[in-house]
Amino acid sequence: MAIDHDSPFKELRLKNRRIMGGGGPEPEEEAASAAYADQWPRWLQPLLSARFFAHCKTHSDSHRSGECNMFCLDCSAAAGTGTGALCSLCLSHGHRDHHTIQIRRSSYHDVIRVSDIQRFMDIAGVQTYVINSARVVFLNERPQQQKPGCSGKAASASANLCEVCARSLLDNFRFCSLGCKVVGCSPDAAKARNWLLRAAAASDANTTSSSAKQSFTPPTPPTLPTKRRKGIPHRAPFGSLIVEY
């Protein structure tokens, strides 16, 4: 019996598999990821979607473990989405000879030094700031509140604005962060933004699953210091003697 390779049920089975979670990403998503991977470094998407300055889940029992403020470019480029921030113990165990960068914070937002990032990618057009005597750039777009009574036309006429989020820029720059540059320099800004949002959602899912696995492990009860009980008090043997002169 001949097999019909162009059966109409083939597409239906593929759609059902994607709905059930077994078919992987959509073809359009794969094509977009491949296109952005050619335009930008492969580690850029995981970098912009990583959650930094949280306590390390892998080394939570170690007193030497601190906040996760390091990032490995080599491992992120190889693994893609899903790799996240690292702590100092993570670096010493499996990333000694890798290219790593340190993430810092300014006003609760992630920044990276220009001297660290410009060795690996072109940051032309991104606004730089001087923080603690070091020139830095922000990783992602920051939320901003529009002042009451200030319209968009008045703001655009008063200052140079970011081409993506309309944040005021100090000098002749085009973007306020690396994330805005990815969106602004892409042919389709909406697809570029969705590309970054998918990576952020995957990073949040991995963080939630790792914390859920850790919650099933019962914590070790703390050891309370034992106090030695006092014995029965005794009166001094010569306490009742009265010395007469």
Secondary structure, DSSP 4 states (H G I P E B T S, - for coil): ----TT-HHHHHHHHHHHHTT-S-S-HHHHHHHHHHHHHS-TTHHHHHH---SSB-STTTT-TT--B--EEEHHHHHHH-TT---B-HHHHHHH-TTS-EEE-EEETTEEEEEHHHHTTTS--TTB--EEETTEEEEESS-----PPTT--HHHHHHHSEE-TTT--EESSS-SBSBHHHHHHHTSS-HHHHHHHHHHHHHHHHHHHHHHHHHHHTSPPPPPPPPPPPPP------TTTT-----
